[in-house]
Amino acid sequence: RPSGQTATGATAVAHPNIALIKYWGKRDERLILPCTDSLSMTLDVFPTTTRVRLDPDAEQDEVTLNGDRATGEAGRRITTFLELVRELSGLEHRAVVDTRNTVPTGAGLASSASGFAALAVAAAAAYGIDLDATALSRLARRGSGSASRSVFGGFAVWHAGPDTGTAAEADLGSYAEPVPTADIDPALVIAVVNAGPKAVSSREAMRRTVDTSPLYRPWADSSKQDLADMRTALGRGDLEAVGEIAERNALGMHATMLAARPAVRYLSPATVAVLDRVLQLRQDSVPAYATMDAGPNVKVLCRRADAPRVADAVRDAVPDGTVLVAGPGRGAHLLGG
Ligand code: 2P0
């Protein structure tokens, strides 16, 4: 038994991941089955630490997020997730969940990915269900799609799973796994630009895009080729190709949202300022490539050796922003495990 686990409780740590081939759009909202495969790098910054303890006497789950009692949607999502864990375990005990997130407030940095990956690992251990990494990834997916990838360290691909057959078959086929890569010694320079809170949740934005954007299908189709090309580029350790594919896939995803009705636009003037700087870096022969998620922040993929120069350039573009450098990190694990 790892030291993070006691008879009735367990503590797990997980990190966010940044997708290089994006997940955007669900074909099943309840099971969180995506329309497309996606591929990401798990980071070595912003860990989430989650402790789950069973309380046989409690009538309700008690969830604390960064020291405050979770209310509203966040609390509901966690309780719904715990219901699923209880179903799998056959135990009915309520749980005390304590989550500490280190993502800076408003950074828009996939805290649901690290959050549900840590919760899946801690809750499975606390409820005594013995799941392998594949099953943990499937379970984490039910909390938040991108969490399926944070179960693994480094580069991971999340399979959409079969879209013929039963719901159970689709569920079984939709999980993440590590991607074979040659060493590209990558860094992601993260530009947290100043921005207000997200106007549209990614859940709602995905739904609107799938339902109304005439560009959605073409992007989803092109994403298949992007993924195949990305696997090849990672396999041969070609950072330039990895970056080019990641950038085109992300810009395509944002194009689908811009064409939704009404449009969803997460990119801000500061985002574009960073994109200009990334272009300039490439003209100066520094391989650097941008990707953006459901917010204005930019993550710039480059060689670790170039990260200080890239970070300086980005800082110069967004003087009011915060810039930090991340590398590939570990998958979700029990503390002490
Ligand atoms: C990704 N994003 O692949 C994409 C790219 C944002 C843009 O996964 O509804 O929080 O919980 O499954 O995983 C954000 O969506 O959505 C996301 P749910 P999630 O990283």
Boltz pocket constraint, residues with backbone or C-beta under 6 A from the ligand:
constraints:
  - pocket:
      binder: B
      contacts: [[A, 17], [A, 18], [A, 19], [A, 21], [A, 22], [A, 23], [A, 24], [A, 32], [A, 38], [A, 110], [A, 112], [A, 113], [A, 141], [A, 143], [A, 144], [A, 145], [A, 146], [A, 147], [A, 202], [A, 203], [A, 292], [A, 293], [A, 294]]
      max_distance: 6.0
